[in-house]
Amino acid sequence: MPGQGGHWGVVGAIGGVYVAQSVIGGVTWTGLPGVLRAEELPLDQIGLVSLLVFPWALKFLWAPPVERFRLPDGGRDRSAVIVLGGAAVVIAALLAVGLAGPFPVLPVLAILMVAAFATATVDIACDGYAVAALQDTRYGWGNAAQVGGAYLGSAIGGGVFLVLVDRAGWLSATWAMALVITLLCLPFVRIARSPSALPRSHTPSLRAALERPEVRKGLLIAALYVVAQKTAMGMFGPFFIDAGYDLASLGLLSGIGSLTLGFLGALLGGGFVRRFGARSVLTGAVALQSAILLNVAISAGDAILPAAIVAPPAMVASAAVMAFGFVALYGQFMSWSDPRQGGVDFTLFQCMDAGISMLAGTAAGFLAEHLGYGVFFGLASALSLAALPMIWRVAGLRAALHA
C-alpha cells in the first residue's frame, strides 16, 4: 500500500500530520506552561497541564474500533477520513482557546483535553497507515519523518507560538497555530485516500497485540525509557523563566533547539543505531540525559554556575539527547508492530509512553514546587541512572527476540 503519491509522497504526507500533532503538543507542553509561569502561576498548578496526556495514555481503549473503522473488511482505507475529522476538531478547539484566553486555566485545559482526544485518535490512524504503507522500506525515512516532524512541530508550537504570544497576543498566536495545522494535514488527506476496496481477514484487537512477545517486551522498555528521559521535561520551561528570561527568549530557544540540535540528535541517533545497535543508543541517551539533569540540579542554587548560564544550553542539549534516543525507540516500535493492525500495536507503545509521562509530569510539578529545582533535578538525574541497568538488560532481550 504505497499510497497515491508513491513512497516519498507517503513520507511527506505522514510527516505533515506528525508535525501538526506536535504543533498542538508544543503549544500544550511548552507554550502554555511558559505563559502561565510568566503570569506567576504556582508550579504545582502548572503541573496539572500534564493531565492532558490522559487521552494519549488511554487511546489503546479505542484503538481497535478505530482500526476496524479504518480498515473495514472489503472496504476502502479510511485513514484520510479520520485525519480530516480529527483535524477539524483540533482547529475548532484552538479557535475556542484563542477566544477564551489563557485565564482562567481550567476552561482552557478542558478545551485542550478535547483537542487531545482528537489528536490521539488521528495518531492511531496515521501510525497504522504508516506501518502498512512503509513496511517494505524498513521504516528509515518514515521514522525520520515521525521524529523529525515531532521536533519541527514542537519548534512551531513551543517556539514560534511563544514569540507570537509575546508580540501579537494570545488570540493571534492560537489562531495562527490553527491555520498551520490546517495546512499541514491537507497533503495526507489527499494522498491517503484509498483508490480501491480490499479484502481483509484479520480483525484488529488488543488481544492479538498482547499475545505477541514483541509487544509485551516493547511495553516494558517503553516504560523504563520514558521514566529515564521524560520525568523532568515539563519543568525545563518554568526553570528557564525563573532563571530570569522572558517568554520571547524561551520561544526562540525552544524553536532553535528543536530545529537544529533536535534534528541533529535524530540524525546522529539513526547513524549510531546502524553502527552500534539500538541498545547502545538507548542507554547512551539515558546516560547523557542524566548528566544534563545533574548539571541543572547543581546550578539551581547558583553554587558553581548561575542558573541563567546553565538553563539555555541545558534546554537545547536535552532536546538533542531526547531525539537521539527516541529515533531508535520509535523505529523499533514500528518494526515490532503488525502491519495488519499497526494502529493498535503502535498505540499500545505510545500509551505506555503517555501514561508514564503523565504520572511523572504531575509528580514533577509537585516536587519542584515543594522541594525546589535543585532537589527535583537531582532526583530526576538519579532516577535516570537507576533505570540504566534495566534498559540495557531489556533492550538486549528485545534484540535477541527480534533476531
Buried (B, 14 or more C-beta within 10 A) or exposed (E): BBBEBEBEBBBBBBBBBBBBBBBBBBBBBBBBBBBBBBEEBEBBBBBBBBBBBBBBBBBBEBBBEBBBBBBEEEBBBBBBBBBBBBBEBBBBBBBBBBEBBBEEBEBBBBBBBBBBBBBBBBBBBBBBBBBBBBBEBEBBBBBBBBBBBBBBBBBBBBBBBBBBBBEEEBBEBBBBBBEBBBEBBBBBBBBBBBEEEEEBEEBBBBEBBBEBEBBBBBBBBBBBBBBBBBBBBBBBBBBBBBBEBEBBBBBBBBBBBBBBBBBBBBBBBBEBBEEEBBBBBBBBBBBBBBBBBBBBBBBBEBEEEEBBEBBBBBBBBBBBBBBBBBBBBBBBBBBBBBBBBBBBBBBBBBBBBBBBBBBBBBBBBEBBBEEBBBBBBBBBBBBBBEBBEBBBEBBBBBEEEBE
